[in-house]
Structure formats: C-alpha cells, structure tokens
Amino acid sequence: MAVKEPITGFAVAVVREDGRWRCSSLDSGALAELDAAITELRKMRSTGASFGLLAVDDEFFVIVRPSPRGPSLLLSDAAAALDYDIAADVLDLLRVDPPDEDDESVWPEGDLEILADLGLPGVELEVIVGEVDLYPDEQLHMIAQRCGFATELASLLDEI
C-alpha cells in the first residue's frame, strides 16, 4: 500500500483570525502521515478557523479540520486509499472501507460541509471535487478562491 517514491505535493495550514487569513507550511511528513498533519494543526492555537490542505502527488487532496470532538476530514478520491497510506488513514478514521481495486470511479469521502461556515457550501465543494480534469492543487486553489484566501495561498506556494 505504501508508495515507494518520495511523496510530492504540499501541506498547508490555513488560519483565519480577526477577519484575516494566514497560510503557513506544514512539515512534509504531513503528506505521508495523517497523524502528523493532525498533530501539527492542533499545535496551531487560534481563536478562529484553522484547517489543513494537503495536495498529494498530483493525485488527490485531503482537508483536515481539527476540533475537540476529533478531526473533520475530506478525501477527494477514495480510490487513493489503495495506493497511499495517508488516504487509507483518512478512510480508517471515517470508518469507510476502501473501494475495490477494479473500481475506477472517483468519489470523495468525508465531510463535504467541512468549510461551509467559511463560505463554501457542501454542494459547491462537491462540484469542485468532481472536476476530475483538474489537478489537486488547482482544486485547492478554487477552494481558496471561494473562501477568500487565494492570495495568501498563492503567495505561500510561490515561496515553497
């Protein structure tokens, strides 16, 4: 199940405090291990919204939003769990079985309302996730644009 090559992509923490957005890089280990991403996000103390955006190997993305009740999660493609440990960990936490290896469909698993309180209703997020012709970073940029932190995300990604 584990991918042998190094995992590429980006892991970004997004925080909204006092009406302002801030984006910062998470450790690259967050792309390989869901626990690492959750732990790093929990360390970010904020009175406002905070969540993580993980774009993995141009294949899929994960949104992680920690809360006292446990993290809310969205995996853009459940089939990624067949090849990536982090995607399998998301399905594990969601208590969802991975799809069959023969199933070539792309569908999300998790909370489509994960960013609804930030201006992105679940039906719109489902449309973005359904854009299978886009790379995960492009989908995450659309999410950032819709929520209002596209400039901050683009600035950070230009730096890394």
Buried (B, 14 or more C-beta within 10 A) or exposed (E): EEBEEEBEBBBBBBBBEEEEBBBEBBEBBBBBBBEBBBBBBEEBEEEEBBBBBBBBBEBBBBBBBBEEEEBBBBBBBBBBBBBBBBBBBBBBBBEBEBBEEEEEEBBBBBBBBBBBEBEBBBEBBEEBBBEEEBBBBBBBBBBBBBBBBBEBBBEBBEEE
